[in-house]
Amino acid sequence: MINRPPRAQGLAANISNPQAANLARQINNGGDVRTLVKEAIVDAQIHKDWSRVAAIENSLLRVDDRTIARHLGAVGTRAVVLSRTDEGGLAARIPEGYQHGLAWLVCLLFVRLDSDIETARAISKSFWSKARAVGGFGVDWGSTPLCFPPLAFGGPSRILLTESVGRGETSFLYEIRDFTARSVLAQENASTGGITSLAHILWGTVVTGTNDPLADLFNEDIWCPGFDHPAFAPEMTRLLAEASTGYDGDTFIHPECMPAPVANDFARSMVNEQVISQVIEGRLKPTLGEQLEGASVRISKLVPNSLPYMDQLLISIWTRANILVQTLRIPRTGNPLEADAQTIADFCRAQGIKNVFMPELASPIGANDYPGYAVGMDGVLVKSGVGGLGDASSLIQSLDWEGVEPDSDLSGVEKLPFVLVIEKYGVMTLLGRHYQPPLWHAIKESLSRAGDPIALMKKDMGRFWQGAPEDLPWALDAYERALLPERAHALAAQFKLSGGAVVQVTPGLVEILQNTDIGEDCPSQFLQGGFDVMYLVFRVPAQAYSEESDDDDADEVFLIDGVLVQRWEEAGVQHLQLDGFITRGPVDGSDPFLTEVATLNVVVGETSTLADLYSQMDLADGVLKQALDLYAGVMLYMNSRDARVQRKDEHAEAAAALAALNRKKRRKEHYQRLNSSVDAIHVGPETVSAEGEGLKLAHGRHGVKPHYRRGFVRFNQRFGKGRLQTRPVLIPPVLVNAHKLAGDSPGKKQYVVGSSRTDEK
């Protein structure tokens, strides 16, 4: 049993016509369909009443009769049948010597890729003015432009529109415009894959005389006798192109003028081919390559119960991993559905899609049952949202990431390390809603340990992927934004799940490190912290960004908010990964936002040095070089003899203080304090001054001016029993001859950090 979607209003507007039942009964009882339908069409033309013939195919029992009736309906509306007794400008143009005339519809065709009806009308009005100004090319373009897409250009509509404008009446014109706007919107809602192209037919009339309207109208060898359309077409289409240049967007113009039925069918096929070409060039080839390996098209006939005139084709275009890219509904033409289907199939194959299938529906449907659906290979209707996931439905619940509304007041969180800010804004809820529950459970378990989070998630996806194994790497590349979270989100989730430690690097230690040389011969054994996952909070200017910024960025600052450090062993190899969180915001530090996560992943051997780590990165990447240097300095400090390391449970204290307050006494500032506090390990002296830690005073030679001497690291300081062990010792910067200072401290000399200590000169 198929789960039916809600009824789509407006998609089955052409309901059956009870007044045509009498004519249909005559045909069903053996009457000649050609003779009866021709007579009915001419009668409808003469008496301006289409009730006996409109939608007659709905009541015809035989498929062949329906096909013939549709074809005659198209041919019989190529022109308006006129009589001298008619009112209006069309009848006045019947040549002398004739009692009757035919106002042939001369059509031009253009396609707007943006489906903008208003722009199309503006283009038609511009052309209308230009054509009238040069005499019209022998065509009467009417008192107002006539321009509509194919869905409003069928059979009786084009005849009634032409007649009403010929009489100077516009009410019916505006009714059709409103209908067209609603129908285009409904058609877009029924298809997937974005806005599709829309063709527009612009027409005028050429009146010729006739003594036998029925014979001439249905003689398909005759069209607009005496009108040299091949001669006029180039100039007409040139004017149309000129009219379209004043409007944004792409407009494609067919270089011929055509009869109404040809223009109608050509417009439909042109748009269909244009849409399919856009999908192939814009969505398939960028991910599949020129050979379109793995692409397929499914073409299914839709013949709704009790409404056979609503039969149409449902085209669905699929890429690898059974992922639906586009659906397209193609209303019937005057040809049998099988012929239309074969035309589309041939076009798709010519474009390079080898796999074209025509699955039959597994069960009958109603007229409103297919919008928002595609047809599976088994003939069962598939929701477009489900088809859009394809085999990825075993991993994710939606192609889009749903936003998460915070469930509490988050004022003050901007003061937290950014990895915690992301977590506060609901990253765990975001990921939990996006991934299928079994996969999400596995991801949480994987992210509870150190390792590259994206690599860990990809490994879990491989376990739950239900499609062809070779399609998963392709899908992860082609649909990366749907299958994988932003790296910052994955890191924030991993930091929470793994119980990562926040290490607050004090401003005093940052200043010491900025004035200390770390030699490239620094052994990697001194670059290990006490945690597998930790976030080092720096909030120092990102030098690479500062150098590239211009005057417009003077009120903003780029900071390395912190570096997320992870160490782990895999297959006997030690890995070190640094993720630098770069923020941008006002100089006062308020309302920063994340602008980049810079990642460095290196292998660390037992005898590796800092130089070995440098060799595994692009030293031109200033952000990563600065992040690695900051990390190395903090680790050396934490491993040095006199390191100052202190744990401060500020968040726990703020929570306890808030809990101790009566609810009525709690104020906004209490919650702000809670939101902005964090339990962290503080590393380094709070400040650097002549009286405090980190900066030493020294007397130099007589006559030497006061100056800073950079700090350095001594890696082979021996200690322990027999002085057999070694440890790093950080020699802090020195202010030489500080006693000679009479004013401000001397400026800090700029040094190039080398592999050994830089000597003063």
N, C-alpha and C positions, 0 to 999 in steps of 0.2 A: 504494500500500500504506500502511495506517495504522500508525503506531508505537503499539503498545499500551502503556498504563501498567501498573504492577504491579497485581496483583489486590487488590481491596479486600475484606478479610475482613468477613463479617457483612452484606453488602449483598444477598446472594442467599440469605437464610436459608430462605425458603419453597421448598424443592426439590420436585420432582415427587413424587407419591404413587403408588407402584406398586399399592397396594391399591384405588385408584380406577379402575384400568385396565379392570376387568371392566364397570363401569357405563359408562365412556366408550366401550367397544367396542360395547355395545348401542346407544348413541346414534349413534355413527359409522356403524353398520350400518342406520340408519333408524328406530331407536326414538324415541318422542316425548320430546323433551328436557324438556318441562315436567312431564309425568307422572312420568317416571323420577327426575328430580332432586327433586321434591316428596316423593315416597315415601321417597327416600334420606335427606332431611333429617329427616323425622319419625321414621324408623327410628333415625337417629343420636341424636335427642333422647331417644327412649324408652330406648334401650340404652346411652346415654352413650358412644357409640363413633362418632367422626367419620372414621374411617379410609377408609370407602367413598366419602366425598363431598368431603373436604378437598382443595383444589387440583385438582379434577377438570378444570377448564378447561385445565390443562396438556396433557391428553391428547385434548381435543376438536379435531377437524380444521377444522370450519366456524366462521367468525368469528361468525355469528349465534348458533350454539349456545353459544359461549363467553359472549357478551353475555347471553343468557337465563339461563345457569347462574349467572353472577355476580349478576344481579338477584334470582333466586330464593334464592340464598344469603344475600343481605341481608335480604329479606323474611322468610325462614324462621328468622331469628335475631333477630326483634323481641321474642320471648318465649321463656321456657323451658316446654317441654311437661311437664306434671306428671301423676302418677297417684297415687291414694290409697295405693298400695303402696310409694311412694317413701319414703325416709328424709329427715329434715330438716325445717326450719321452713317451707320453701316449700309442701310437700305438705299440711302441717297447716292451711294457710290456704285450702284448696279449699272453696268454699261447700257447704253441705249440699245434697244432692240431685244432686250431680255426682260421677262417677267420675274425671273428668279436669279439669284446670285449665290455665290459661295464666298464667304469671308475666310480665306485661308489663314491659319495661324502660322506666322513666320517666327521661328524661335532662335534665340541665342542662349548660350549656356556658359555659366561660370561657376566655379567652386570656391567657397571660402573655407579655409582649413580651421578657422576658429568657431564655426557654426554661429556666427554673429548675424542674426537676422536684420537688426537695425542697420548695420554697416552695409549689408547687401542691398537694402532698400535705398540707402543713400547713394550707393554706386549706380543703381538702376535709374534713380532720378537724375543723376549727373549725366548719364548716357542719354537719357530721354531728352534732356535740354540740348545736348550737343547734336543729337541726330535731327531733331526738329529744326535746329538752326541751319543745317546744311540741306534741308529739303526732304529728309527722311529716307532717301535711297529707294523711293517708290513704295515705301511701307508707311501705313498710317499707324503711328505709335500711340494713338488715343489721347484723351483729354487728361489722363494721369498715367503714370507708369504702371505696367502690369508685370509683376515679378514675384514668383512664388517657388518654393521648393517642390519637388515631385509629389509629396504627400498631399499638397493642395492643388495639384495640377491634373488630377485624374479626371477622366471622362466628363461627366456633366459639369463639374466645377469650372473648368476652363471655358466651356461654352457660355455658361451663365455669367461668369465674370466678364467675358468679352462683350456680351450683349448689354449688360448693365452699364458698363463704362461707355459703350457706344451710345447709350441713351442719356449719358450724363448723370447717371445715378451711382452713388458711392457707398450706400449703406451695406449692400451685400459684400463689397470689397472689404470693408472694415470687419464684418463678421468673419470672413475667411481669414483675415489677418490674426484675429484673436484665436480662432481655431488652430491656425498654424503654430502660433507661439506655444499653446498648450500641448499640441501634439509633439513638437520638437522636444520639449522638456520631458514628456512621457517617454519618448523614444530613447533619450539619453539616459533616463533612469532605468530603462529596461536593459541597457547594454552596460558592459564594464570595460575598464581600460582607459578611461579618460574621455575628453571631448573628442567627438568625431567630426570629420568634414561634413559640409552641407552644400549640396548643389542648389543652384537657383536658375530658373528658366525665365527669361525675359522675352516678351513677345509683343508683336504688333500684327496688323492684318493687311492682306492684299485681296481686294474684291474682284472676282471674275464673274461673268454672266454664264447662266446655264439654263437649258430648257428641260433638263431631266436631272433634278437634284439628287435623286436616289442613285441613279447609275453613276454619275460623276463623283459623288461623294465616296462611294465604295469601290471605285475603280482605282486600285492601288498603283496602277501605272501612271496615274495623273496626280500631280501636285502643283498647285499655283501656276497654271499655264500662262506663259507670256512673261513671267518674272525671272529675270536673269540673276538668280541668287549666287552662282559662282563668281560673277563679276563684282557683285556688291559686298560679298562676305568679307573680303580682306579689309575694306575700309570700315565696315561696321564693327568688326572685332578690334580694329585699331582704336576706334573711338571708345569702345568698352574698356580696353586696356588703359587708355588715357584717363578714363573716369575712375578707375580703381586705384591709380597711383596716389591719389590724395588721401588714402586711408591705410592705417597700419595693418599689418598681417599679410599673409600670403593669399593671393587670388590667382586661380588657374582658369584660363579662358580657352574654350574650344574654338578652333579657327573656322567653323562653318556655321551657316544658318540651316535649320532643319525643320521638317514637319513636326507637329506636336507629339505624335506617338513615338517617333524616333528620338526626339529630344527627351521625352519622359523616360524611356528605357535606357537611353545613353546616360542620362543624368544619374540614374540609380546605379548602373554598372560602373560609371566613372567614380562615384563616391565610394562604392564598395571596394573597387580596386585601389583607390587612393588610401582608404583606411588600412587595407591589408598591407599595402606597400609601406605605409608609415610604421606599422607594427613590426614588419620584417626589418626595415632599416634602423628604426629607433630602439627596438627592444629585443629583437632576436639576434641580429648579427653582432651587436656589441658583446654579447655573452656566449654565443654559439660559434661565431666566426662565419666566414663567407659560405661555407658548405652547409650551414644550418643543420648540422648533425643533431638529431634528437628532437627537432621541431615537428609538429604535426598539426593538421587541421581536421576538424570534424564538422560535417555538414549534415544536418538532420531536417527532415520535412516535418513541419508542424501543421496539422490539419485539425483544428479544434472541433470538438463535438458540436453538431448542429449548426456550425458556422463555417461551412467549407470555403466561402469567399474570403475568410480571414487566413487562409493557408499562406504560409511563408516559410522561409528557410532560417534556421538558427545556425550561425557560423561561430565556432569557437576555435581559437588559436592557442596552442599549447607549446610550452618549451620543455626542456629536459626535466626529469624528476616529476613528470605529470603535473606541472604547475600551469594553471590557466593564466594566460596573458590578456586575452581580449575576447569578448563576445559581441556579436553583431547580428541584429535581426534584419532580414532582407524581405520586405513585403513582396508579394507575388507580382509578376509582370503579366503581359498577355500570353506568355509562353507557359507550357506545363512546368510544374515545379522541378521535375526531373531534368529538363533542359537547362533551367536556371542553375540547378545544382552542378551540372556538368560544366557549365561555363565558369563558375567560380572555382571548381576543382582544377580545370585546365589552367586558369590564371595562376593559382597557387603553385602548381607544379612548374609553370614557366618561371616563377619567381625563385625557385630553388627548393621548395618544400616537397620532398618526395613522399612523405607519409600523409596521404589524404584519405580519410575514412568517411563513410556515410552510414552511421549507425541509425537503425530505425528505433523509434520510441517503443519502450517495452510495454506501455499501457496508454490508453487514450487520455487526452488532456482537455481542459476547458480553455476558453478564449483568453483567460487572464491567469493561467497557471504557469506560464513560462518566464515572465519577466524576472530577472535576477537569477536565472538558472542557466546552466549549460547541460549538455547531454553526454553522459559517460559512454565508454565503449560498450557497456552492457545495455545501453538504451535507457538507463534510469536517469532521471533528472538529478543534477548535482548543483547545490547552491554555489553561486559564484564565489562567495567568501571561502567555502571549503575547497573549491577547485583552485582558487588562487594560492592556497597553501600547498596543494599537491602532496607529495610524499613528506613534505616538511610538517604536515599535520601531526605526525608522530612526535614532533619536538615542540612546536609552538601552538598557541591558541589563536593567534592573530598575526597578520603581516605588519600591523601597526603597533606602536608602543603607546599604551594608554597612560595619560597623565595621572598622577596621584596627588590628591589634596591632603596637605598636612592635617593631622587630627588634633593639633594643639597649637598654642601660641609659640612661635619660633623667634620672637624678638630677642636679639642678643646672640644668636647662633653664628653671626658673621665673625665673631671673635674667636671661634673655635678653629682648630686645624681643619683645612678644607676637606680632608678625607672623612672627617666626622660630620661636616656640614651636609655632605651628600647623603650620608646615612640618615641624618635627622629629617631630611626631606622625603623619606620613604622609599629608598632604593630597594629595600628587601621586599616591600609590597609590590613595587613595580616589576621586579623580576619574577616574583611568585605568580602574578597574574598573567604574565606573558608566556611562561613555559608550561608545558604539560606537567601535571603533578608528579608522575614518576621520575621524569627527567629533573625537575626542580629539586626533588629529594636527593638525587644523586649529585647534582651540582653543589648543593649545600655541604654535603659530606666532603666533596673534593676541595672546596674552597676553605675548608677548616684547617688547611695546612699550607705551608709555603710552596710557591711555584707560580709560574706565569698563569694568571687566571684564565686568559683566553685559550691558552693551550689546554688547560685542564677541562674547560667547558667543551672544547672540540672533541676531546677524548671521550667524554661522557655522551656527547651526541652520537658518536660512532656506535655506541652500545645500543642506543634506542632507535636509530634510523631504520625505517622499514622499507626503504626503497633500494634500488640497486646500489651496491657499495661504491661504485665508481662515480655515482651522481652526487654523493655527499660533498666531496671537495669542491665540485663545480658549484653546488648550491651555496656553500659557505662563501664562495667568492662572488657569485652573481647576486645573491640575496643577503649579503653580509649585514646590512643595516637591519634586516628583519630577524635574522637568526642570532646575531651576537649583539650584546649591549655595548654602549660606549665604554671605552677602557676605564675611564674614571669610575663609572658605576660598578664595573666588575671588581675593581680594586677596593672600592669602599665596602662592598659586600664581603670580600675576602678578609679585609682588615677586621671587620666585626666578627665574622664567623671563626677566624683563627685566633681571636683574643689578642690582637696586636697591641704593642706597647707604644704609648706616646712619649717621645723623648723631646723635652723642651730645651733647645739650645739657647743659653742665655746670651743677651746682647754683648756681655763682657767677653764670652768665649768667641763669639763671632768676630769681634774686633781683634782679639789675639790672633785668630787664625788668618785674618786678612793681612796681618803683619808678620806672618811666620812662613818660612820656607820648608816645604816637605820634599825631601829628595826623592827622585824617581827610583832610587835603590831601596825604598821602604819595603820591608818584607810583608807579604800579605797576611802573615800570622798575627800582625799587630792591628789588622783592620777588621777584627771580628768583635761584634757586640755580644751582649748576653741574651739576645732574642732572635728567633728565626724571622719574625715579622715585626718591624717597628717603623714608626713614622717620625722622622727627625724634623722638628719644626724650626725653621730658620727665619722666614719673612725678611729676606734680604733682597736688594735690587737684583733683577736678572740682567747681568751685564750685557749679554748679547742683544736683548731687547732694548736696553737703554741706549746702546750705540746706534740702533737702527731707527729709533723714534725720531719724530720731527717736532717742530714747534707746536703743531696742533695737539700733541700729546702732553704738553707741559703740565696740565692739571691732573694728569693720570700717571700712575707708576706701575711698572711690571715687577712682580715679586716672585721669587722662588718661595712659595708658601711653605713647602716642606718636601722631603724626599722619602718616599716609601721604600724601605730597604727589606729585601728578602734574600735569605741564603738557604739553599737546599742541596741535597745530594741525589743524583739520578744516574743509575748505571755506573756507580763508582766515580762520578765526576761531580765536583763541587761547582755550583752555580751561584753567582751574585747578580741580583737584579735591582736596579735603581729606577724608580718612577718619580720624576720631578714634576710637582704640581705647580704650574705657572699661572698666577692670577693677575688680573688687571683691575684697577679701581682708583678712586680718588686718593690723593696723597695722604689724607688723614686716616686711611685704612678702612673707611666705611663702605659697605656694600660692594665688596670685591666679587668678581665672577671669574670662573675658570676659563682660561683661554687655550691651554695646551697641557697635555701630559707627555713629557719627554721620557722615553724609555731606553735604558742601557742594560743589556744582558751580556755578561762576560763569564768565562770559565776561569776558576781560580785553582791553580795547582799548589802543591805543598811548598815549592820553592819559588812561587811567583812573587814578583815585585810590582810596585806601582807602575813601573815602566811596561810590564807585561799587560797590565790592564789597559793602559793607554793605547797599546798596540792593537787592541781589539775594538777600537772605536774610531770614529771620525773626529780628529782633534779640531777640525774646523767648526764642529758643532759646539758653539760656545756654551749653550745651556747645559749640555751633558758634561762637558769638561768642568764647568763650575760646580755642578752637582757632585761629581766624583771627588773633586778636591775638598768640598765641604764635608762630605761623608768621611773621607780619609782623615781629615783633621780631627773630627769629633771622635772617631774610633781610636786614634792615637792618644787623644787626650784622656778618654775613658780608660785606656790601658796603661796610662802613665802613673807614676808613683803618687803624685799629689793631686790627683783628679778630685774635683768636688762634685759629688753625685748625691742628690737628695730627692726623695720621693715626697710629693705633695698631693694629698687627696682632696683637692679643692672641690671637686664635684660631689664627692661623698659628704663633705662637710656642709656644702650648700643644701644638699638634699635633706640632711639631718636637721639643719636649722629651719628649713621650710616645714618639715614634718612636725617640729615642735611648736609651730605657731598655730593658733586657732584660725580656722578658715576665714573668719571675719577680719582677722588682722593681717592676712596675707595681702601684699601689694604687688603691683606690676614689677617693681624693682627686685622683689624677691625671686620672681620667676626669671627675670632677665639674668640675675646672678647665677641661677641654676643653669640656664641655657648656655651661658657664656663660659662656664667653668669646666675643667677637665681634670681627671686624675692623671698625673704625668710624672715622669722622672726628669728633674731639672739637672742639667749638666753644665758646669762652668761657673765662674764668678759672675755675680750680678752686674758689676760695673768694672771698668778699668780706669784707674786714676793713680796719681802719684802716691796717694795714701792707701790705696786699696790693693786688691790682688791683681795679678796678671801683668803688671808693668813694673819693672825694677828700675832703680836709680843707680847711676854709676858715675864715677869721676874719671874723666879721660885725661889725655895729655894736656899740659898747659898750653893755652892758645887755641885749643880746638873748640869750635862753636857748638852750642847745644844742638843735638840731633837725635833722631830715633835710630836704633840699630835693630834690624829685623830679628825675630826669633827664629829658632830652628829646632829640629828634632835630632837627638842623639839616640841611635837605634841599638847600640851595643853596650849600654850601661850595665855593668855586671853587678850581681847581687846574690844573696843566699850563701849557703855553706860552701866554703871554698871558692866563692865568687864564680861558680860554674854556670849560673843562669844569667840570661840577659833580658832586658826590658827597655822599652822606649822611654826617654825622658824629654819632655818638652821644655826647651829653654826659652823663656818668654822674651818678648821685645824689651829693649833697654833704652831708657832716656839718658843719654850720656851728657855729663856736665849740666845736670838739671839745676844746680845751684847758681848757675850764671843767668838763669831766665829772669828777665825783668818784666816781661809781659806775657803774651799768649804763648802757648806751646809752639815749637817750630813745626813747620809743615812736614808731613811724612813723605820721605823720599820714595819714589816709585822704583821698584825692583822687578826684574824678570825672574820668575821662579825657575830655578834650575835643579839639577840632580843633587847639588850639594849646597852648603851654606854660601850666601853671597857676602863677600868681604866689603867693608867700607873703604872708600878711597877718599 
